[in-house]
């Protein structure tokens, strides 16, 4: 079911475009300024540079909190956090979030090997404890925690006020991909080793998957956090997404192709069963039915 026509009234009465513009402007400004400062100072102050890179990744989440607080007040912010932090989403969705990236990455690796390629071993392969540490580090410091409350927690449901989940996911995918643009010009980033022309389709395909999952779980951000973390973590355990020296892009290209196929399948599938009131956590107390 498409979510529109005021389904997000608890965000406040601000104009649809004003809220989106404020969110994206704050997100891009915060992150890009932090990353520019990080790239500038890291040669002389590496620790400060690393901290600024991490702080920059929290741009979407910080922007979402600021916009919700400004448009809806403290009460609106609490309702938004309550909905975003729903934890009763079902183990099947969390399992899907955790293992689906593994399936795509493992299949891409297998195809690469079948074509005569080699996948370099990872220090995390076969070391469960190290893999757990990597997962936790990526969740807290590697992007998911700072991004998902903004992209999926705020921007996606606001877009769905006006557009179907399919269109909303593609619009957000473009913005999400463009947000990473400075990282392609900064040394020692993962994006530095891959072409933007391959990265953007992967981001848009992932945005479809994230939106589908978000709508299937009644607007909870928890599965998105797990999925985003799992994508980055499994790519470390099975180093197929970004080759260390960027010399062989075939594994990454295969993974992107698989992601696009998954996204096309979801776009052609039945619409997620998100109900209009699912994104209104206090609907029962608001006097609206």
C-alpha positions as CSV (number, residue, x, y, z in Angstrom):
1,X,0.0,0.0,0.0
2,X,1.4,3.4,-1.0
3,X,1.9,5.7,1.9
4,X,0.9,9.3,1.1
5,X,-1.6,12.0,1.8
6,X,-0.4,13.0,5.2
7,X,0.6,9.7,6.6
8,X,3.5,11.4,8.5
9,X,1.5,14.2,10.1
10,X,3.3,13.7,13.4
11,X,6.4,15.3,11.8
12,X,4.6,18.6,11.9
13,X,2.8,20.8,9.4
14,X,5.8,22.1,7.5
15,X,5.8,22.0,3.8
16,X,6.8,18.7,2.2
17,X,9.6,20.2,0.1
18,X,10.8,22.5,2.9
19,X,11.4,19.5,5.2
20,X,13.2,17.5,2.5
21,X,15.3,20.5,1.5
22,X,16.2,21.2,5.1
23,X,17.1,17.6,5.7
24,X,19.3,17.1,2.6
25,X,21.0,20.5,3.0
26,X,21.9,19.8,6.6
27,X,23.0,16.3,5.7
28,X,25.3,17.3,2.9
29,X,26.7,20.3,4.6
30,X,27.6,18.5,7.8
31,X,29.2,15.5,6.1
32,X,31.0,17.3,3.3
33,X,32.5,19.9,5.6
34,X,33.6,17.3,8.1
35,X,35.1,15.2,5.3
36,X,36.9,18.2,3.7
37,X,38.4,19.1,7.1
38,X,39.4,15.5,7.7
39,X,41.1,15.2,4.3
40,X,42.9,18.5,5.0
41,X,44.2,17.8,8.5
42,X,44.8,14.1,8.4
43,X,48.4,14.2,7.0
44,X,49.5,16.2,10.0
45,X,46.8,15.1,12.5
46,X,45.8,11.6,11.6
47,X,43.7,11.0,14.8
48,X,41.7,14.2,14.3
49,X,41.2,13.3,10.7
50,X,39.8,9.9,11.5
51,X,37.5,11.4,14.1
52,X,36.2,14.0,11.6
53,X,35.5,11.2,9.1
54,X,33.5,9.4,11.6
55,X,31.6,12.5,12.7
56,X,30.9,13.3,9.1
57,X,29.2,9.9,8.6
58,X,26.6,11.0,11.2
59,X,25.3,13.8,9.0
60,X,22.0,12.1,8.0
61,X,21.1,11.1,11.5
62,X,22.0,14.5,13.0
63,X,20.0,16.3,10.2
64,X,17.0,14.1,10.9
65,X,17.0,14.8,14.6
66,X,17.4,18.6,13.9
67,X,14.5,18.7,11.4
68,X,12.1,16.6,13.4
69,X,12.9,18.6,16.6
70,X,12.4,21.9,14.7
71,X,9.2,21.0,12.9
72,X,7.5,18.8,15.6
73,X,9.0,19.8,18.9
74,X,10.3,17.5,21.7
75,X,7.1,15.4,21.6
76,X,7.4,14.8,17.9
77,X,11.0,13.8,18.3
78,X,10.1,11.3,21.0
79,X,7.4,9.8,18.8
80,X,9.8,9.6,15.8
81,X,12.4,7.8,17.9
82,X,9.9,5.4,19.3
83,X,8.7,4.4,15.9
84,X,12.3,4.2,14.5
85,X,13.4,2.0,17.4
86,X,10.7,-0.6,17.2
87,X,12.4,-3.8,18.0
88,X,9.5,-6.3,17.6
89,X,10.0,-6.7,13.9
90,X,10.3,-10.5,13.8
91,X,13.4,-12.6,13.7
92,X,12.9,-13.5,10.1
93,X,13.4,-9.9,9.0
94,X,16.6,-9.6,11.1
95,X,17.9,-12.9,9.7
96,X,17.1,-11.7,6.2
97,X,18.9,-8.4,6.9
98,X,22.0,-10.2,8.2
99,X,22.3,-13.1,5.7
100,X,21.1,-11.6,2.4
101,X,24.3,-9.6,1.9
102,X,26.3,-12.7,2.6
103,X,24.3,-14.6,-0.1
104,X,25.0,-11.9,-2.7
105,X,28.7,-11.4,-1.8
106,X,29.3,-15.2,-1.7
107,X,27.6,-15.7,-5.0
108,X,29.6,-12.9,-6.6
109,X,32.8,-14.4,-5.2
110,X,31.9,-17.9,-6.5
111,X,31.2,-16.5,-10.0
112,X,34.5,-14.6,-10.0
113,X,36.4,-17.8,-9.0
114,X,34.5,-19.8,-11.6
115,X,35.7,-17.3,-14.2
116,X,39.3,-17.9,-13.2
117,X,39.6,-15.1,-10.6
118,X,41.0,-15.3,-7.1
119,X,39.6,-13.8,-3.9
120,X,42.3,-12.7,-1.5
121,X,41.9,-14.2,2.0
122,X,40.7,-11.9,4.7
123,X,42.1,-11.9,8.3
124,X,38.5,-12.1,9.5
125,X,37.8,-15.3,7.6
126,X,37.5,-18.1,10.0
127,X,37.8,-15.9,13.1
128,X,34.4,-15.5,14.6
129,X,35.5,-13.2,17.4
130,X,37.3,-10.9,15.0
131,X,34.2,-10.9,12.7
132,X,32.0,-9.9,15.7
133,X,34.4,-7.1,16.6
134,X,34.3,-5.9,13.0
135,X,30.5,-6.0,12.9
136,X,30.3,-3.9,16.1
137,X,32.9,-1.4,14.9
138,X,31.1,-0.9,11.6
139,X,27.8,-0.5,13.3
140,X,29.0,2.2,15.7
141,X,31.7,3.9,13.7
142,X,31.4,2.8,10.1
143,X,28.3,4.5,8.9
144,X,25.1,2.6,9.6
145,X,24.3,4.1,13.0
146,X,24.9,7.6,11.7
147,X,23.1,7.2,8.4
148,X,20.1,5.0,8.8
149,X,18.1,7.2,11.2
150,X,18.4,9.8,8.5
151,X,18.0,8.0,5.2
152,X,15.4,5.4,6.2
153,X,14.2,6.8,9.5
154,X,13.3,10.3,8.1
155,X,13.8,10.9,4.4
156,X,12.2,7.7,3.1
157,X,8.9,8.0,5.0
158,X,8.7,11.7,4.2
159,X,9.2,10.9,0.5
160,X,6.4,8.3,0.8
161,X,4.0,11.0,1.8
162,X,4.1,12.1,-1.9
163,X,5.4,9.1,-3.8
164,X,5.1,5.3,-3.9
165,X,7.7,3.4,-2.0
166,X,9.3,2.4,-5.4
167,X,9.7,6.0,-6.6
168,X,10.7,7.2,-3.1
169,X,13.4,4.5,-2.9
170,X,14.9,5.5,-6.2
171,X,14.9,9.2,-5.4
172,X,16.6,8.4,-2.1
173,X,19.1,6.1,-3.8
174,X,20.3,9.0,-6.0
175,X,20.7,11.3,-3.0
176,X,22.4,8.6,-0.9
177,X,24.9,7.9,-3.7
178,X,25.6,11.6,-4.3
179,X,26.2,12.1,-0.6
180,X,29.3,9.8,-0.9
181,X,30.8,11.8,-3.8
182,X,33.6,13.5,-1.9
183,X,34.9,10.2,-0.7
184,X,35.8,9.2,-4.3
185,X,38.4,12.0,-4.3
186,X,39.9,11.4,-0.8
187,X,42.8,9.0,-0.3
188,X,42.4,5.8,1.8
189,X,38.6,5.6,1.4
190,X,36.8,2.5,0.1
191,X,35.2,4.6,-2.6
192,X,38.6,5.8,-3.9
193,X,39.1,2.4,-5.5
194,X,35.9,2.0,-7.4
195,X,34.2,4.0,-10.2
196,X,31.3,6.2,-9.3
197,X,29.5,4.8,-12.3
198,X,29.4,1.4,-10.6
199,X,28.8,2.7,-7.2
200,X,25.6,4.6,-8.0
201,X,23.7,1.6,-9.4
202,X,24.6,-0.4,-6.3
203,X,23.4,2.4,-4.1
204,X,20.1,2.7,-5.9
205,X,19.6,-1.1,-5.9
206,X,20.3,-1.2,-2.2
207,X,18.0,1.7,-1.6
208,X,15.2,-0.4,-3.1
209,X,16.0,-3.3,-0.8
210,X,16.2,-1.0,2.3
211,X,12.9,0.6,1.4
212,X,11.2,-2.7,0.9
213,X,12.5,-4.0,4.2
214,X,11.5,-0.7,6.0
215,X,8.0,-1.0,4.8
216,X,7.7,-4.6,5.6
217,X,8.7,-4.0,9.2
218,X,6.3,-1.1,9.9
219,X,8.9,1.6,9.7
220,X,11.5,0.2,12.1
221,X,15.1,1.3,11.5
222,X,16.5,-1.7,13.3
223,X,16.5,-4.1,10.2
224,X,18.1,-1.3,8.1
225,X,20.9,-1.0,10.7
226,X,21.5,-4.7,10.6
227,X,21.4,-4.8,6.8
228,X,23.7,-1.8,6.4
229,X,26.2,-3.2,8.9
230,X,26.0,-6.7,7.4
231,X,26.8,-5.4,3.9
232,X,29.9,-3.6,5.1
233,X,31.0,-6.4,7.5
234,X,30.5,-9.3,5.0
235,X,32.5,-7.3,2.4
236,X,35.4,-7.4,4.9
237,X,35.1,-11.1,5.7
238,X,34.8,-11.9,1.9
239,X,36.8,-9.1,0.2
240,X,34.8,-8.9,-3.0
241,X,33.2,-5.5,-3.0
242,X,36.5,-3.5,-3.0
243,X,39.7,-5.1,-4.0
244,X,42.6,-3.8,-1.9
245,X,44.4,-2.1,-4.9
246,X,41.4,-1.5,-7.1
247,X,43.1,-3.6,-9.8
248,X,40.2,-6.0,-10.5
249,X,36.7,-4.7,-10.4
250,X,35.0,-7.9,-11.7
251,X,34.0,-9.2,-8.3
252,X,32.5,-5.8,-7.4
253,X,30.8,-5.6,-10.8
254,X,29.3,-9.0,-10.4
255,X,28.0,-8.1,-6.9
256,X,26.4,-4.9,-8.3
257,X,24.8,-6.9,-11.1
258,X,23.3,-9.3,-8.6
259,X,22.0,-6.4,-6.5
260,X,20.4,-4.8,-9.5
261,X,18.6,-8.1,-10.3
262,X,17.3,-8.3,-6.7
263,X,16.1,-4.7,-6.8
264,X,14.3,-5.3,-10.1
265,X,12.6,-8.3,-8.6
266,X,11.4,-6.3,-5.6
267,X,10.2,-3.4,-7.8
268,X,8.1,-5.9,-9.8
269,X,6.9,-7.7,-6.7
270,X,3.8,-7.1,-4.6
271,X,4.0,-3.8,-2.6
272,X,5.1,-4.2,1.1
273,X,2.1,-4.4,3.4
274,X,2.7,-1.2,5.2
275,X,-0.5,0.3,6.6
276,X,-1.1,4.0,6.6
277,X,-1.1,4.1,10.4
278,X,2.1,2.1,10.7
279,X,4.2,5.2,10.7
280,X,2.1,6.9,13.3
281,X,3.2,5.4,16.6
282,X,0.8,7.4,18.8
283,X,-2.2,7.2,16.5
284,X,-4.3,5.6,19.1
285,X,-3.7,8.5,21.4
286,X,-4.0,11.3,18.9
287,X,-7.7,11.3,18.5
288,X,-7.3,10.4,14.8
289,X,-8.7,7.1,13.4
